[in-house]
């Protein structure tokens, strides 16, 4: 698939094709969440569906950005600050 072969700079926002084509396709096939790694930008995106919500997450980079995803009944995307505090990230594309 094209998204696995394309190289993006980490300074660029997540490719819209991932949200407009791939994520939409996964929703159409019944997925509630799509989680990708190895993108180096933390992304949280949600789409309201009839009775619920579908989620898209790019994990970011634990080494240089200190981002991680946690599931405790709900998915939550975090970035650990320089003070060592885990801060939940809102919807959107969070640059390095």
C-alpha positions in Angstrom: 0.0 0.0 0.0 1.2 3.5 -0.7 1.3 4.7 2.9 3.8 2.1 3.8 6.2 3.0 1.0 6.1 6.7 1.2 8.7 8.7 3.2 7.6 11.8 5.0 9.7 14.4 6.8 8.8 14.6 10.5 8.2 18.3 10.1 5.3 17.7 7.7 1.8 17.0 9.0 0.4 13.5 8.7 -0.5 12.7 5.0 -4.2 13.4 4.5 -4.4 10.2 2.5 -4.0 8.2 5.7 -7.1 10.0 7.2 -9.2 10.3 4.0 -8.5 7.0 2.4 -6.9 4.4 4.8 -8.8 5.4 8.0 -12.1 5.8 6.2 -11.6 2.3 4.6 -10.9 0.8 8.0 -14.0 2.4 9.5 -16.0 1.0 6.6 -14.7 -2.5 7.5 -15.8 -2.1 11.1 -12.7 -1.0 12.9 -13.1 1.3 15.9 -9.5 2.3 16.1 -6.4 2.5 13.8 -3.1 2.7 15.5 0.2 3.2 13.6 3.7 3.5 14.7 7.0 4.5 13.1 5.7 7.8 12.0 7.5 10.0 14.6 4.6 12.5 15.0 2.0 12.1 17.6 -1.5 12.3 16.1 -4.9 11.9 17.6 -7.9 12.1 15.3 -11.5 11.1 16.0 -14.5 10.7 13.8 -18.1 10.6 15.1 -20.1 7.7 13.8 -23.8 7.1 14.4 -23.7 5.8 18.0 -20.0 6.0 18.6 -16.6 7.3 17.6 -13.7 5.9 15.6 -10.1 6.8 16.5 -6.9 7.2 14.6 -3.6 7.4 16.4 0.0 7.8 15.3 2.2 6.9 18.3 4.9 9.5 17.8 8.4 8.8 19.2 9.2 7.7 22.7 12.9 8.5 22.5 12.9 12.1 21.4 9.3 13.2 21.9 8.3 11.1 24.9 4.9 10.2 23.5 2.9 7.1 24.2 -0.6 5.7 23.9 -2.5 4.2 26.9 -5.7 2.2 26.9 -7.6 2.1 30.2 -11.1 1.5 28.7 -10.4 4.6 26.5 -7.4 5.4 24.3 -5.4 8.3 25.6 -2.3 9.8 23.9 0.3 11.4 26.2 3.6 13.3 26.0 5.9 13.4 29.0 7.1 17.0 29.6 10.6 18.0 30.4 9.4 18.2 34.1 8.4 14.5 33.9 4.7 15.1 33.8 2.5 13.0 31.5 0.3 15.5 29.6 -2.7 14.2 27.6 -2.7 15.4 24.0 -5.8 16.7 22.4 -7.1 16.0 18.9 -4.7 17.0 16.2 -1.3 16.5 14.7 1.3 17.3 17.4 4.6 18.2 15.8 7.9 17.1 17.4 
